[in-house]
Amino acid sequence: MITSFQMRAARALLGIDQRALAELAGVSLPTIQRMEASTGNVRGVVETLMKVVEAFDRAGVELIGEQARSEGGGRGVRLKEPGPASGGSMIPQ
């Protein structure tokens, strides 16, 4: 499964916008927008989800599932805790 947080983070790592991701994945811009608007795990047609995951993979981004190990090399980031449920900041003040 992929989360909306992972999608936005992966796009940020690549420095691309939603339109560019839609083109890379061969899906529509509204589809990417709906996926990223999801809370938690992205829901949708499995084939569409796979297209997005494969597009990130081709572009050099490895999506790591919760409790999964990363087998690839390179730099990356990973949340210790799940992302905020409602766009709030997790940074202590």
Disulfide bonds with the S-S distance in Angstrom:
none
